[in-house]
Amino acid sequence: ARGPVTPSGVYKAGQPLSFFLTKVHGIENKYNRFCTMDVKDILSPEMGNLTASCQFNYMFEVPWLMKQYPQQFRSKPLLLVHGFKGANKASLEADGAAYSNIRFCQARLDMPYGTHHTKMMFLLYDNGMRVVVHTSNMMEHDWFQKTQGMWISPLFPKLSKPSSTLGESPTGFKRDLLEYVGAYQAYQLKDWKDHIFHHDMSSARVFIVGSCPGRHAGDKKSHFGHMRLRRLLHDHGPEKELVRTWPVLGQYSSVGTLGPAKESWLCTEWLQSLATVKGTSCVPLMTIPLQLIFPTKDDVRTSLEGYPAGGSIPYSIHVARKQPYLHTFLHQWRSEGRGRSRAMPHIKTYGRPSPSGKELAWFLVTSANLSKAAWGAMEKKGSQLMIRSYELGVLFFPKFFEVKGAFRTTSDVDSIGGGVFPLPYDLPVTRYSKGDKPWIWDIAHKELPDTNGNMWCPP
Ligand SMILES: O=C(O)CCC(=O)Nc1ccc(C(=O)O)c(C(=O)O)c1
């Protein structure tokens, strides 16, 4: 099947879920034809006549980023929202100084060890606005041979006058996006808050799941991080009976320190949130299979990029050796259906698949890795949630896409379409083989050469 080939054709074919993977260079065309978009496709005039944009991200290669915009859009106002301080901030601002249309907003990071991880685009057109929530840094390597994900909003039409209530979606998208942007308390974001006020976002069918640094207590405790996900699953999640034996799935590209035992945070507080079902979080956690997908050393070694792919999978030996229990939950990166087994994951996704993997009760694509910094950790006997980083994701529930019960899924590119959820990887998952080790970026890997015939000798 030839399938759509223009950016707007591919975008339309991906509706209404609008969940895309980035184009992977160097693989067969068929794997880049459906539900895939490249950065230049997102910024194409076919998606709208751009008048201004805002890029929230962690890492920016400014000259490369400017070249991704069509020539006629390169002079439009561009705001870069980052979390850099000191020399890194000075270096980024120096890169931007060459472009008179670029302005900066430094996100405040008051908690130690926090990062501005959120990856989001605001695209303002002459006839509306679009929001993109994704997982790629604004640098060439992130859009070349990795598996990355994105949700691209519908075109939100302009309202005749600004409103915080008009233009609200069934999922509260406009209110939640405004709350997230408001959390920066940054004057440079005022114009973009006004643009959000000025647009009709009623067609958004996903929920915002964000994190922002701070100690969130009272009713704010459920506005961010894993407690936000717990609240949304409680209000809109699957029926307890449907998913009683279904695993909780986590897939990510980095891991923080999670504590000395699985009971410290992973299989208590965090799993409690992800295992929440409609109406209750009181589920017997011991009965819930936890399946974590994280690339093995060999997945990285034999990947399209070879060992250098591991430069974006920053799992440190100092963290890994403190938590050997984590390795009992690990599964390989497999994406035969999407042609991406060798395109290492920088995408982060979480969900509730059936044991066969043919059904899915909910799905989250987000910037959040498996870390307390990203998801938050309870303090003061669970009265407050402490989050260190900015993160952003969008959550898909079947009922908001007129699907009864669970999504039917596929990772086979030939059966994408018709309301089936296009998975980034193959389900059911594949356990680590005997002898498989998780990828660790700060130790040498010299037993076997990678795709390019090189070894990995970190400094
Ligand atoms: O912070 C932690 O939990 C441990 C260290 C770490 O994970 N750092 C990091 C920084 C930037 C990015 C990014 O690419 O934005 C990513 C990522 O996305 O994997 C990860």
The ligand as an SDF file (V2000), in Angstrom:
LIG
                    3D

 20 20  0  0  0  0  0  0  0  0999 V2000
   17.8420   12.8420   35.5740 O   0  0  0  0  0  0  0  0  0  0  0  0
   17.8250   11.6210   35.7930 C   0  0  0  0  0  0  0  0  0  0  0  0
   16.8580   10.9950   36.1640 O   0  0  0  0  0  0  0  0  0  0  0  0
   19.1020   10.8110   35.5330 C   0  0  0  0  0  0  0  0  0  0  0  0
   19.9520   11.4770   34.4650 C   0  0  0  0  0  0  0  0  0  0  0  0
   19.1140   11.7110   33.2190 C   0  0  0  0  0  0  0  0  0  0  0  0
   18.2600   10.9350   32.9170 O   0  0  0  0  0  0  0  0  0  0  0  0
   19.3360   12.8410   32.4790 N   0  0  0  0  0  0  0  0  0  0  0  0
   18.6870   13.1800   31.2880 C   0  0  0  0  0  0  0  0  0  0  0  0
   18.8710   14.4710   30.8450 C   0  0  0  0  0  0  0  0  0  0  0  0
   18.2780   14.8880   29.6660 C   0  0  0  0  0  0  0  0  0  0  0  0
   17.4700   14.0360   28.9270 C   0  0  0  0  0  0  0  0  0  0  0  0
   16.8540   14.5110   27.6560 C   0  0  0  0  0  0  0  0  0  0  0  0
   17.1660   13.9460   26.5990 O   0  0  0  0  0  0  0  0  0  0  0  0
   16.0390   15.4630   27.7090 O   0  0  0  0  0  0  0  0  0  0  0  0
   17.2640   12.7380   29.3650 C   0  0  0  0  0  0  0  0  0  0  0  0
   16.3610   11.8190   28.6040 C   0  0  0  0  0  0  0  0  0  0  0  0
   15.3780   12.3310   27.9770 O   0  0  0  0  0  0  0  0  0  0  0  0
   16.5810   10.6140   28.6000 O   0  0  0  0  0  0  0  0  0  0  0  0
   17.8610   12.2870   30.5610 C   0  0  0  0  0  0  0  0  0  0  0  0
  1  2  2  0
  2  3  1  0
  2  4  1  0
  4  5  1  0
  5  6  1  0
  6  7  2  0
  6  8  1  0
  8  9  1  0
  9 10  1  0
  9 20  2  0
 10 11  2  0
 11 12  1  0
 12 13  1  0
 12 16  2  0
 13 14  2  0
 13 15  1  0
 16 17  1  0
 16 20  1  0
 17 18  2  0
 17 19  1  0
M  END
$$$$
